[in-house]
Amino acid sequence: MSLDSAKIINKEVESIINIAEQLKLPFLQILREVEALKLNNQGDLNNIETSAEYALSLLDNYLLSIRLSNKELEFNSEPVSISHILYESARLLEKLAKQYGVYIELDINGKFGPVEANGLGLQSALFSAGSSLIEAVSANTSDKSSKRLYLASHKSRYGIVVGAYIDNMVITNKILKQGRALMGISRQPFPTIIPSAGAGILVADRIMRAMNLNLKSSRHNKLYGLGAVLHSNEQLQLV
């Protein structure tokens, strides 16, 4: 086995460990709700459903990242509507956000034409990153009015930025770099922002890299978050 092959295998093992650590949380939530139902019929079936759906979505997105990375799934770049991706991502995150007491806001700054991306990959990455930021803002913010996740887009000099943002928390590229290095080693690779494994961020990172995009620290107005730069489909805009 070559050194490069060994490194790839080690990275996959680290990813699996990170996913397993993250999946403990929804399974524990399901177990608590089931126990409450057994004891006094006070458990919430909606919470059980939401936790199960989140666990399945995280696994699906992780498997998607593997298939894209290993070229098992053909990568097709296509004209994608930013507003559609943001609306769908918000819809998919809605129940999870409600469970954590977080409100989702859409902020689509300007009318953008189509961008070149893989629609499924982009939506899966936004969902994954957004799920971790929902947990982060819920754990670190006591003010209910500040418990918000913003799914937003804006123009930059490099292209059109699409991302997920939260208030009162600074997310830097240094934090991302440290999290990548701690994946599979620490149960909390993002200790300053997320009290769990933060697997959603790492899954989003894998999906973005498979699509030749970079998940980076991003600012939207006065908010910090995670985003990627996309390029507009100039040909479609000229039609």
JONORBEL-V636014 format. One record per pair of residues at least 24 apart in sequence whose ideal C-beta (glycine too) atoms are under 6 Angstrom apart, sorted by the first residue. I is the first residue (numbers start at 0). J is the second residue. If there is no record, write none. Layout:
I/J
I/J
This chain:
13/182
13/183
16/183
17/182
17/183
17/196
17/198
17/201
18/61
18/198
20/186
20/196
21/196
21/198
22/54
24/195
25/50
25/53
25/54
46/98
49/94
49/95
49/98
53/95
60/123
60/127
60/202
61/202
63/123
64/202
64/205
64/206
67/209
68/209
76/115
78/113
78/232
78/235
79/114
79/116
79/118
81/111
81/152
81/161
82/107
84/121
84/122
85/150
87/122
88/122
88/125
88/126
88/150
89/150
91/126
92/129
95/130
95/133
96/133
99/133
99/137
100/146
101/133
101/136
101/137
101/146
101/148
102/147
103/148
104/147
104/149
105/150
106/149
106/151
107/152
108/153
111/159
112/231
112/236
113/232
113/235
114/159
114/229
114/231
115/230
115/232
116/229
117/210
120/206
120/210
123/206
124/203
124/206
124/207
127/199
127/202
127/203
128/163
128/199
128/200
128/203
128/225
129/163
130/199
131/193
131/197
131/199
131/200
132/163
132/165
134/193
135/192
135/193
136/165
138/194
149/222
151/219
153/219
157/228
158/228
158/229
158/230
159/229
160/217
160/226
160/228
161/229
162/217
162/224
162/225
162/226
163/224
163/225
164/219
164/222
164/224
165/224
166/222
168/192
169/223
170/216
170/223
171/216
172/215
172/216
